[in-house]
Amino acid sequence: MRSSQDVLDEFFSDPRLKATLGAYWPYLGLPLDELPFVELGPMFFLYAHYKPYHIRGGSQAMSNALLQSFLEAGGEVQFNTAAAKIHTDQGRVTGVTTEHGTRFNAASVVSNASSIHTFNELLDVETLEPQVRETFQHSRVGVSGFIVYLGLDVSPEELGITAASNFICSDLDDRAVFDTANNLDDPAGCLLTCYNYDDPTFAPEGKSVIGLMCAQYGKVWEDIPQEAYFDTKYEFAQRLIRLAERVYPGIQAHIEEVEVATPLTVMRYLNTPGGAIYGFDQNALETPVFRQRLKGPEGLYLAGAWTGPGGFQPTYMSGHAAANTVVRHHRTNLAAE
């Protein structure tokens, strides 16, 4: 139940060392004084022991591989087809209807939509279980992100980049850095990822593809008047670039292409509350000590960041766990028949 800050304070005194050891907190979405060490500790161990990796071709290459494997196994995929309703009968799932009105009957349904959307909008039940309502009452929708994608006309070496992932901050106090996620003040920290540093095929020779990202809550951008949105979006992007230039001067002068995404962009693409990228805030109430599997109709399974720890690898792991559970339940039912 101890916070990451509490554990680091016990073993270390130098604030620079603690800031370095705790630098991965943005991958979990909360500052060290609020982030349970049970979340940071395993990540730190995995990165130190097994080392982090980048996928050649980017994360889309992983999605493509999963899709190809699914198709080869006989699966059928429909793109641009949203699920509109999950049907139930006498406490168990019976199928799904798409936004186009097509119904698929099924004994099992896996939803990687947010649990909030799944239980409140997709399920055809009128009343949620008390346990589900209580979970939503004490859970906080997590942080989103503000992202600037840059195509530069120089190589990573020319910019002085010596690693694919770089944590940049103007303050060693991670709480001060995190607090800027709740307003439009100058960002105090960001993650700079140079995609073609580890994977040279990601950009033409002599050029670079960079992503700058800082934490932002969706509410900050929801409150901006529509007529001021685009000016605010690009002005904030300039601030994020200026922060990155404190470590890598010259980025602005070498920009060939730029694309900017706010939490509202993330919300539009992922259809998640607040554009949250890690699901609920991963505070102590979301640890395995308190976290319970949401009680839904039999045959409904959840996958994704809203079922446990958020982030890239945990999301894949949740899908793997959901698939194994579905297979196990089907085998048990077949054996009983």
N, C-alpha and C positions, 0 to 999 in steps of 0.2 A: 504493500500500500504506500510505500515511500515514493516521494517525487524524485525525478532524475536529479534535480538540483541538490536535494538533500543528500543523495548518495555521493555525488561528485564532491560536495563540500566536506564529507567525512574523510575522503581519501586525498584530496588535493587542496592546495591553498592558492596557487598562482591563478589569477582570473584568466590569463591568456591560455593556460593549459586547459582549464575547465571549458573555456569557450571552444577550444579545438576539439576536445573529446566529445563535447555535446553538440558539435556542428551539424549533426544529422537530424536535429529536431525538426527542421522544416519538412522532412520527408514524412513526419507523423502529424504535423499540423498544429502543435501546441508548444509553447515555451517550456523550458526545463522545470520551472517551479510548479507547473500544472500537469506536466507529462509524467505518468507513472513510470518508474524505472523498469517495470516488468515489460514495458513496450520498447524503451530505448535499449535496454541491456541486450536482448537477443539480436537486434539489428546491429549493434556495435560488434558483437561477437561474430556474427555471420560475415560482416564486411572485413573484419580484421583477420579472421581465420580462413574463409573461403575466397575472399576478395570480390569486389563488385565487377560486373561485366556489362558491356554494351553489346546489344544485338546488331550484328552486321546487317545493314539495310534498315535499321531503326525498328521501333516496336511494331510497325506495320508488318514487318517481315514475320514476326511471331503470329500476328493475327492471320496472315495469309497461310502460314503453315498449319495452324489449327483448322482453318476453313478447308484446306485441301485434304487433311486427314479425315475430317467429318464427311466430306463428299465421297472420298474413297471407301468409307465405311457404309455408304448407302444413304447418308443423310440428305435432306432437302433443305435449302436455305431460301428465304424470301427477303430481299432487301427492300428498303423504303416501304415497309409494311409494319406499322405499329400495332401492338396488341391493344385492343380496346376494352376487353372484358375477360376475366377469368371466371368460368362458370363452376358452380358447386351444386351438389345435391345431397341432402342428409349428411352434411359434415365432411364431404370429400369432394375433391376436384373431379370435374367431368370433361373439361375442355377449355378452349380459348377461342374467342372471336376477334378477328382483326378489324382494323379501321375500315377495311373495304367490305366488311360484312361476311367474310368467309369464316366458317366455324370449323375447328379441328377438335375432334373428340380425343381425349387423352386421360389416362389414369394418373399421369404425373405431369406436373408443370414446373419448370425451373424459371424463376423470375430474377433477372439481374437489374431490374429497375429498383429504385430506392424502396426500402421497406415502407416508407411513408406513402409513396405513390401506389405500391402494390396493395396495401391493406385498405387505404382510404378511397382509391379511385378504380382500381382494376377488379378487385374481388366483388362479387355480386351479393355479398352478405350485407344486411342492414345494420347490424350491431357488432362491434369488435369485441373480442374477449377482453375482460378487465386487465389481464396481464399485458396485452398489447397496448391498451390505452395508457397504462401506467408507465410503460417503457417509453412511449413517445413523449409523455409529460416531463420525464426527468432527463431525456436526451436532448442535447443541443446540436442543431445542424452545424456541421463543421465549416472550415475555411475553404474558400475557393482560391483562385489565382489570377493574377494579371500577368499576361505573357506577351513578350515582344519577340517575334521571329525575324532574324536579320540574315540577309545574304550579303556577304562582304567580298570586295575585290582583292583581298589579301589572304595569304595563308595563315594558319594558326601561329606558325613560327614567327612570322613578321609582326604579329600582334604581341608576341611574348607569351602566348598560351602554352603551358607545359602539362596540362591535364585536361581530360574531357569534362569533368565536373568540378566546378569552382564555387565555393561559398564566399560571398562578398558581403561585408557589413561595415557600417560606419560607426558602430558602437558595439563593444564587447558584451553589453547587457542584452541578452536575447529577449528579455521582457520588453525592453524599449524598442527593439526591432519588431517584435510581434505586435506591439500596440499600434504601429502604423498601418496594420491590416484593417483597423477599424475607422480609418479616415483617409483623406486625400492629401495628407501632408507628404513631404518628401520621403520616399521609401528609405528605410535605414538598413535594408539588407535584401539580397537577391541571390538567386542561383544562376550562374552562367554556365551553360552547357554548350560545348563546341562539338557538334555531332561528327565532324569529319576528322577530329584529332585521332580517335581510335579506329575510325572507319573511313579511310581516305576516299572510298568510292561515293561517299555521301555528298561530295561537292566536286566541281571541276578542279583540276589542278591549279594551284595558285589562288584559290578562293576558299571561303569558309561559310558554313551555316551555323548560326549561333542562336540559342534561345535564352532570353532573360526572363526570369520569373520571380515574382514576389507574392507573398500571401496577401489576400484581400478578401474580406467578407462580402457576400453578395448584396447585403443591405446597403452598403456604402454606394453602390452603383444603381440600385433600384430607386434611390432617393434623388438621383440627378434628373432634372427636367429633360424631356426628350430633345428639345431644341439645343441643349447644351452638351448632349452626350458625346458627339464626335469630337468637338473641340477639347472637351475634358479628357477624352480617351487618348488623343495624340499628344496633348500637353503632358499627361502623366507618363506616357511612353518616353518623352524626352527626359523627364526626371530620372527614369530608370536607366536610360542610356548614360546619363551624366554620372550616376552612381557607379556603373560598370567602368567608365572611363577613368575613375580614380585609381583603378588597378591596371587597366589596359587602355592607355591613352590612344586616341586616334580612331576609335570605333566609328564615331559619327562621320568622319571624313571619308570612310571607305564603304559606306552603305550603298548597295545597288538595289536591293529589294527589302521591303519591310512589310510586315503584317502584324496587327495588334489584336489581342483578344482580352476581353474583360470577363469578370464573373458572369455577366449576362450572356456573353458568347458561349461560355462553358455550359450555362444553364440551357441555352437553345440547342446545343449539340447533344448533351447528355440527358436533358430533361430531368435534372436533379434539383431539389429545393436549394435555392441560393447558389446554384452552380457548384455545390460542394464536391470536392474531388476526393476526399477521404471518408465520406459518409458523415457520421456523427463525430463531434469532437471526441478525441480519444483520451478523455480524462479518466479518473479512477472509477467512475460509475460504469464505464464501458469496458473495464477489464474483465477477465474470466471470473473474478470473484463475484461480480454482480451481474454480468451479462448473462441473460438467459435466451434460449432459442425462442423466438416469437411463436406463439401458439396459433397456428392457422389450420385450415381444413386439411384433412389427410390427403397426401399426394402433392401438396404445395411445398416446394423447396426454394430457398433463397440463395443467391450467389452474389458476390461483389463486395465492395467496400462497406456497405451498410449492414453486413452480417458480422463484422468483426474488425480487426485492424485494417486500416486503409493502406493504399500504396500499390505499387506496381506488382511486386511478387505476391503479397498477401491476397490480392484480388484473384490472381491465377490459382493460388492454393485453395481459395474458397470454392472456385468452380470445380476443381479436382475433387474436393471433399463432397460437394453436392452430387457430382456424378457418381461417386462411389456409393453414396447413400441410396440414390435412386436404384442403382443396379442391385444392391444388397436387398432392398425392400422387394423388388420384383422377383428376385430369386426366392425369397422367403415365401411370398404369396404363391408362386408357382409350386413350391414344395408342398404348401398346405393344400393346394387343390388336387 
